[in-house]
């Protein structure tokens, strides 16, 4: 191939170069993943607890509820046969 052949060869549009997609593709995937994570976090936000629902460990002990009660209930539920 000589210089005359390369001078007449038309250049490709920018989206036809594979290296461009390699350079732009990584950050583009990260931006899309970040936006989707933000949407999931906003739509699936936990409800805000009222003052009555927020009990301190001392208040829990006074009411007879141990801090491990939810874990024990879940463990016992998982161990029961259906």
C-alpha positions in Angstrom: 0.0 0.0 0.0 1.4 3.3 -0.9 0.7 6.9 0.1 -1.6 7.5 -2.9 -4.0 4.7 -1.8 -4.3 6.0 1.8 -4.9 9.5 0.7 -8.1 8.6 -1.2 -9.5 6.3 1.4 -12.6 7.9 3.1 -12.5 8.2 6.9 -15.1 6.4 8.9 -17.7 8.2 11.1 -16.8 8.5 14.8 -19.2 5.7 15.9 -17.6 3.2 13.6 -14.3 3.1 15.5 -14.2 0.3 18.0 -11.7 2.0 20.3 -14.2 4.8 20.8 -16.8 2.4 22.2 -14.1 0.9 24.5 -13.3 4.3 25.8 -16.9 5.6 26.2 -18.5 2.3 27.0 -17.0 1.8 30.5 -18.0 5.2 31.9 -21.4 5.0 30.2 -22.1 1.7 31.9 -21.1 3.2 35.3 -23.4 6.2 34.8 -26.3 3.9 33.9 -25.7 1.7 36.9 -25.4 4.7 39.2 -28.7 6.1 38.0 -30.5 2.8 38.4 -29.1 2.4 41.9 -30.3 5.8 42.8 -33.8 5.0 41.5 -33.9 1.8 43.4 -32.7 3.5 46.6 -35.3 6.3 46.3 -38.3 4.1 45.4 -37.4 1.4 48.0 -36.6 3.8 50.9 -37.4 2.5 54.4 -40.2 4.3 56.2 -39.3 6.8 58.8 -40.1 5.5 62.3 -42.1 7.6 64.8 -40.9 8.3 68.3 -43.0 5.5 69.7 -41.6 3.0 67.3 -38.0 3.9 68.2 -37.3 2.2 71.5 -33.9 2.3 73.2 -32.3 -0.9 74.4 -33.3 0.0 78.0 -36.9 0.5 77.0 -36.8 -2.8 75.2 -35.5 -4.6 78.3 -38.2 -3.0 80.4 -40.9 -4.2 78.0 -39.6 -7.8 78.2 -38.4 -7.8 74.6 -34.8 -8.9 74.1 -32.7 -7.5 71.3 -32.4 -11.1 69.8 -36.2 -11.6 69.8 -36.6 -10.9 66.0 -33.6 -13.2 65.2 -35.0 -16.0 67.4 -38.4 -15.7 65.8 -36.9 -15.9 62.3 -34.8 -18.9 63.3 -37.7 -20.7 64.8 -39.9 -19.9 61.8 -37.3 -21.3 59.4 -36.9 -24.5 61.5 -40.6 -25.4 61.6 -41.9 -27.9 59.2 -44.8 -26.9 56.9 
